[in-house]
Amino acid sequence: MSRHEKASTLITSNRGLDDWPKLLGDVVIVAPLIDRLMHHGHLLKFDGKSWRLKEAAARVAKASADN
């Protein structure tokens, strides 16, 4: 409550909002949670291949080539 409309909060997830009820186990809890998070909030959705997975695959390939 002390942060409400005073500071920014960033939440990241690799799961869509549709998956949250299953992950958290209760639709009744997730609906107001998302509502409160999105009040005065912005949803940024990024599609495409993961940079992190691409870099990890490159490291594995390099390590295999070095052996």
C-alpha positions in Angstrom: 0.0 0.0 0.0 2.9 2.4 0.7 4.0 2.2 -2.9 0.6 2.7 -4.4 0.9 5.5 -7.1 4.2 6.6 -5.6 6.8 4.3 -7.2 7.1 2.0 -10.2 6.9 -1.8 -10.0 8.1 -4.0 -12.9 6.9 -7.6 -13.1 8.2 -9.9 -15.8 7.0 -13.3 -16.9 7.5 -15.7 -19.7 3.9 -16.8 -19.3 0.8 -15.1 -20.7 -1.9 -13.6 -18.4 -4.2 -16.5 -19.5 -1.8 -18.9 -17.7 -1.7 -17.1 -14.4 -4.8 -18.7 -12.9 -3.4 -22.2 -13.5 0.0 -21.2 -12.2 -1.3 -19.5 -9.1 -4.1 -22.0 -8.6 -7.1 -19.7 -8.2 -9.1 -17.6 -10.7 -10.8 -15.7 -7.9 -7.4 -14.5 -6.7 -5.8 -13.8 -10.1 -8.5 -11.6 -11.5 -8.3 -8.9 -8.9 -4.5 -9.3 -8.8 -4.2 -8.5 -12.5 -6.8 -5.7 -12.2 -4.7 -4.0 -9.5 -1.5 -4.5 -11.3 -2.9 -3.1 -14.5 -4.6 -0.1 -12.9 -2.5 2.8 -14.2 -0.1 0.2 -15.6 1.3 -0.7 -19.0 1.5 -4.1 -20.5 4.5 -4.6 -22.8 4.4 -7.8 -24.8 7.4 -9.0 -26.8 7.1 -11.7 -29.4 9.9 -13.5 -31.1 12.8 -15.7 -30.3 14.4 -15.4 -26.9 17.8 -13.6 -26.9 18.8 -15.5 -23.7 18.0 -18.9 -25.3 19.9 -17.9 -28.5 23.0 -16.9 -26.5 22.8 -20.1 -24.4 22.7 -22.2 -27.6 25.7 -20.3 -29.0 27.7 -21.0 -25.8 26.8 -24.7 -26.0 27.8 -24.9 -29.7 31.1 -23.1 -29.0 31.9 -25.4 -26.1 31.2 -28.5 -28.2 33.4 -27.1 -31.0 36.2 -26.5 -28.5 36.2 -30.1 -27.3 
